[in-house]
Amino acid sequence: MIVEKAHAKLNLALRILGRHEDGYHNIDTIFQSIELSDTIHVEAADTIEVTCTDPALACDETNLAYKAAVALRPFCRNRQGARIHIEKKIPIAAGLGGGSADCATTLRCLNRLWGLKLPYEELCRIGAALGADVPFCLRGGTARGRGRGDIITQLPDFPSMMVMLIHPHITIHTEQAYAKFDENPIDLPLRFDLMEKAVWHGSLDELSKLMGNTFESLVIPDYPEIERCKDILEMYDLKPMLSGSGPTVFAIVPPPGDIGMLSIVGGVLDDADVFVSRFSRGEGYGDEY
């Protein structure tokens, strides 16, 4: 059996640039993986089977981990199968890339289990066809994503920072959030050149001044629950922001950090999940898996 962590991601900045004729959208984003993670267990089997500790997650052909196995199977000489079990910790449909992380980790695990020895670039190509965030999740760490978010430029690991996340118990479908952009194209001018410099310098002060997310203007007006989460974090002099299309709100906690805030914030909210995590390098840094 092979066991690996599937790390959640944050978008430290996200700008929607426009819509393709094929319906996809061009974006520019800075990804950051965090320690909050699912755990993927993979072992040999005759067929492809996916199970999960969270009954709310579909484990059929629509599951991204299942799709990862199907996509890799043609590379096997004997059309091998696999039993894939997901220990779910990342909230579902939360803007944290949980499905993409599970997919990427399954690709890495099966590449090893089935002895395929496919290089990182090939796994990226396969993963990009399954989900725009999958190529980033194959390596994690800190990176810039362009195109649909699947064209990755790896950046130096940002120093490990504590981060607080609040996930309100609401659902926002990414397709619906992008549809709002199509109805009202908002251009959020973000300086990604300066953000890259801030990452290279490891400067939280520089980074914090440059962060932003187009989805905030599109999504938050319809969801007062998100605004409430932001208000609570701002009470502690933090700078909260939406991750992806939401609904999760996060804020970087400047050093030395205060984990005691978790119990305080958690005590205020009874309709949201509260997490404390840290920036992470993620998994799978080698060129061969």
N, C-alpha and C positions, 0 to 999 in steps of 0.2 A: 504493500500500500504506500502511496505517496500522499503526503499531507503538506499543504502550503497555505499561507495567509493571503487573502484577497483584500487589499487595502482600499478604503474609501478615498475619494478625491474631493478637493475643494477647487473652486475657480476663484483665484485671487483677483482676477480681472476678466471681464468677458464683454466683448463688443460684437454685436451682430452687424455684419457689413452689407448683407443683401441676400436675395433669394435666387437660387438657380432655377432654370427652366424645368429641371427634373424634380423640383419641390424641396430640395435640400437647401440649407442656408450656409453661406460663408461666414465664419467667425474668426476672431482673433482672441486668444485666451492665454492666461497663465495658469497652468495646472499645479496643484500641490497635493501629494499623497499624505495621508495621516494614519496614525496607528489604529484607529477604529477599523475593524476588519471582520470579514467573514472568514471561515476556515473551510477549505476544500479538501475532501478525502477522495482519492481516486484509486480504484483497484480493478484488476482484470476481470472481465465477465464475457459471456457469449453475446450479449446484446447491450444496447445503450440504455441505461437506467439512471434517472435522477431522483434523489430524495432530498428533503429539506426539513430542518427543525421547525420552520415557520410554516404552518398550514396555509397561510395566505399567499404563499408563493407558488405559482403554477409550476409543476414539474413535468409538463408534457413537452411536445415538440416546439412550443413557443418559448420555452426557457432558454436563455442565452448560453448557459453551460451545455445544455443538450445540443444546441445549434453548433457550438464549438466542436463537440465530438463528431457530429455529422460532417462538418467541414473538413476535419482532419482524417476521417476514416478512409477516404480514397487514397491517401498516401500509404496506407497499410497494405502489405501484400496479402494478408489473410483476412482482411476486413474484420479486425478484432473489435470487441466490444469493451465496455467499461461501466463500472458502477460508480456513480458520482454522488457524493453526499455533501450537502451544503449546511454548515453550522452558521445560521444567520444571525448576525449582530448589527449589520448596517440596515437602517430602515429602508423599506421598499418604496420606490418612486419618491425619493426624498431630495433629489438634486445632488446626491453624493456618489453617483456612479456605481452603486452596488451591483447591478446586473452586469455592467461592463467589467467590473473587477472580477466577478465570478467567472465570466467568459474568458478573460485574459489568463487567469490563473488555471482554468481548466485546459486551455491551449498549452500552457507551459507544462502542466502535469502530464498530459497525455503525450506530449512530445517526448517526454522522458519514459513514461510507462511503455509506450509502443516502440521505443528505440528509433524514432524517426530522424533525429538529429537535424531537424530543420533549423536554419539560422533565424536570428531575430527579425531580419528584414522580411523573410517569408511569412513568419507568424504575424507580422504587422500587416502584410498584404491580406492574409486570410482574415485577421481580426477586423480590419477596416470595413470589410464587406458585411460584418455582423453588427457593428456598432461604432459610431464615430469616436467614442472615448476609449475603445479597446486598445488601440496602439499605445496610448499613454499608459494605460494600466498594465501593459506588459512589463514595463520597467519602473514606473512610478517616479518618485522623487519630485524634482521641480523641473518644469518644462514649459515651453511655449507651443501652443497648438494653433495651426492655421488651416485653411481649407474648411472642411466640415469639422475641424478639430482633430483630424486624423493625420495631419502632416506635422510631425513632431520635431522640435529642436530641443535637445536636452540641455539643461542649464545646470550650473553647480548646485549642489544640495544647499538649500537655505538652512541656516542654523535652526536647530530644533526649538520650536516655539510651542507653548501651551495654547490650545485653542478650545473655546467653549462653543458648543453647538446646541441649538434648540430646534427640535423638529415638531411643529404643531401637527395635530392629528387631522390634517386635511390632505387632499390629493390634488396635485396639479399635473396634468398631462403635458409633456414637452411639446407635443404637436399643437395643442391648444395655445400654449404660450407663444410659439412661433407664429401661429395664425394671427395673434394680436399684433405682432410686429408687421405682418403683411398688411393689416388694416391701417396701422399707424406706424410707418417706418420712422423710428427714432434713431438719430445718430448721436451716440455718446462718444465724444472725443477723448480717447485715452492714449497716453504716451507710452506705448509698449517699449520703445527704445530706452526710455528712462527707467521703466520697470525692470528691464533686463539688467541695466546698470545697478539698480538697487539690489537685485538678486546677487550679482557678482560681488558687490560690496558687503553683502550680508547685512544690509541696513534696514531694520524694521521701521525706523522713522521715515526714511525715503519711500519705502514700499507702501506704508499706510496712507501717505498723501496721494498716491497715484491709483489706488484701487477703485474699482467701479464695476457695475454690471447693468447692461442694457435692460435685462429682464425686470429689474426693480421697478422701473417706470411703467412697465407693461402689466405686471402681475399684481403688485402690492395694492393698487387702488381697489381691486376686487376682493381682496382678502385681508380684512382688518386683523385677523389672527396673526399674520406675519408682522404687521406694524406693531402690534402689542409685544411680540417677541423682541423686536428691535428696541422698543422703548425700555424694556426691562434691562437689556444689556447696556444701553446707554446710561442707565441709572448708576452703573458701576464704572463710568468713564471709559467704556469700551467703544469701539467703532464697528458696529455690526453690519453685515452685508449678506445678501442672498447668495447661496451657492447654486450655480447652474440656473435652471428655471424654477428652483424651489421645490417644496416650501421651506427647506431648512435654512435657518439663519445662523451665521457663525461670527465669532469675533476672536481675533488674536489677543491673547492676554500677555502684556509686556512682562519681561522678567522682573522680579523672581517668580511671578505668578502666585495665585491664591486659590488652591483647590477647595478651600472652604466655601467659595462662591457656589459650588455645585449644589450643596445642601440648601443654601439660601435661595438660589434661583429655582431649584426643584420644588421647594416648599411653596413658592408663589404660584406655580403652574400645575394645574391638574388635568390639562387637556393637551399636554405636549411632553415629549421625551427630552431629557437634558443629558448631554454627554460632555465629558472633558477628555480631550485627546491631545496629541502632539504631532507636529510635522514629522514625516517619516521618509526614509529613502525608498520604501516599498520593497519589492522583491524582483528577482530576475535581472540582474545587472550584466550578466555575461552575454557575449554575442552568440553563444551556442547554449541550447537548453537540453 
